[in-house]
Amino acid sequence: FKQVFNHPSQWLGDNVWAEEDSGKLARLREIAEVVAARQEKMLVFTQFREMTAPLAGFLGGVFGRPGLVLHGETAVRNRRDLVQRFQEDETVPFFVLSLKAGGSGLTLTAASHVVHFDRWWNPAVENQATDRAFRIGQKKNVLVHKFICRGTVEEKIDRLIESKRSLFDELLAAG
């Protein structure tokens, strides 16, 4: 179901990727247009490697230029160069990352927007991914956008994530 909620083409494997078939793509366009108009940068996380290329293609059309992609199949030796390019090259407007490969160990403070295109079950994993933009040296406000399809199992996942987060916060506060 989570694949269908991202885009039916992800589940069907038909490579159509029409924007009108996905509310998430429509919302991503709205956010990306604002980011582009402000000449800011964004990170887009997805838990599905097969979503990285369609997202990068879609965003390339919105921004009018390509961005970067990092997922589990990206050679480790190339990752540092990708990060450096995102951080230093003003012409690179976005970075699409798989949650597992790009969610930890990277410093991506050039971004002022973080998008979680789909939600992960573990809030710590999402937080760690978000923290790629919230690192020492960050000078900008960072907006975090989490996409959830209303009236679907994604809402239940979101409630589960939030209840886990609340339980964790309560345990720490009780400390």
N, C-alpha and C positions, 0 to 999 in steps of 0.2 A: 504493500500500500504506500509506503513512504516514497517509493520510486514514482508511482503514479501521481502522488501529490506534488512532486518536483516538476514533472512533465510526463505526459503519457508516452512520449517517445523513448524515455529512459526505460520503461518497462517493455514497450513494444519492440524496441530495437529497430525502428523504421527510419531513423535519422532525419525526421521531418523537422522537429524542433520549432514549430510555429509559435510565435509569441502569444497569439490569441488562444492557444490551447493550455496556457499556464498562467494562473493568477500570480504566481511567484515571479515569473519573468516580467509581467506587467509592472509589478511593484519594484522589481530590481531596476527597470528602466526609469521609473520615477526618481528613485534615489540616485542612480548613476547620472541622470541629466543634471541634477542639482550639483553633484560632485564635480562634474565636468564644467559646469558654468562657473563654479568657484575655483576652478583649476586646482582641486585637491586630489588626493589619492585614496583608493579604497582597497581593502582586503575582502575577498569573498571565500568563505570556507564552506565546503561540502563534505559529507562523509563518504560520498561515492566518487571514486576515481573517474568513472565513465561520464560524470557530469562536468568535469573540469574543462574539457575541450569545447563542448557546446556553450558553457558559460563564458569562456574566453572569446569565442566567436561572436556571441551575442553582445558582450560588452565592447568588443572591438568596433562593432557597428555603432553602438551608442556614442562612444568616445571619438570615433573616427580615426582611431589608431590602435595598434595592438598593445596588449599588456603581457603579463608573464603568467606561467603556469608551473606549479610544482605539485607532484604527487609521488606515490611510492615507487613508480618506475623511473622517476627522474634520477639520473646518476648522482651519487653522493658528491663526486668531484665538481659537479656543475651547480650545486645548490648555493654555495657561497657566492659565486658569480651572479646568480639570479638575485640573491638578497642585496648584494652591493649595487646592482643595476637599479633595483627598485628604490633603494635608499638615495641614490645619487643622481639618477637620470630623470630630469623633470619631464621628459617626454613619455615616460612610462606611467600611465594613469591608474592601473589596477594590477592586482596580483590575485589569481585564483589558486587556492591551495586545498588539497585534500586534508581533512582534519587530522588524520593520523600522521602524515608525512610533514605537514607544515605547522602543526599545532603546538610544537614545543621546540625550544632551543634556538629560535630565530629572533632577531631584533628587526622589527619592521616599523619603526617610528615615523617613517614618511607618511604613513596612512593616517587619515583623520576620520575614516569610516571603516567599521568592521561589519560585515554581513555574514550571518549564519544562515545560509540558504536552506539548510535542513538541520533539525535538532538531533543532538546525540543524547543517549540515555544518561550519561554521566555528566553532571554539571561541572565537575572538576576538569574534565577534558575540554569542555566549551570555554571555561574560564581561562584555562591555559592557552587556548588558541587566541582568545580575545587579548590576553596579556602580551601577545606579540607586538601589539601597537602601544601598550601601556608599559613601556620600559624606561629605564634611566635614559634621559636625553630627550624624552618626549616633551615638546613645547606647545603642542596644539591640544585643543579639546578633541576628544574622540567620541563619536556617536556609534553605538552598537545597535544593529538591527537584527532581530531574530524573526525569521519567517515561519508562520504557522498557518496551515489551511484550516479555516473556521469550519466547525461541524464535522471534523474528522478525528481519526486516532491521533493526529498530531496535537490536538488540543489536550488529549489525555496524557500524551508524552510530556507536554509542557507542564501540566499540573503535577505530574510525577517528578519532573526535574525541580520544580519550585518547592515541592514538599521535601525532597531530599536536601535542597539548599537550606530550607527553614530548619529542618532537623539538625543539620550540621551547625548552623548559626546558633541554635539553642544550646547544643552541647558545648560549644566554645564559650558561650556567655555564662553557662552554669559553672564552668571550669573551676 
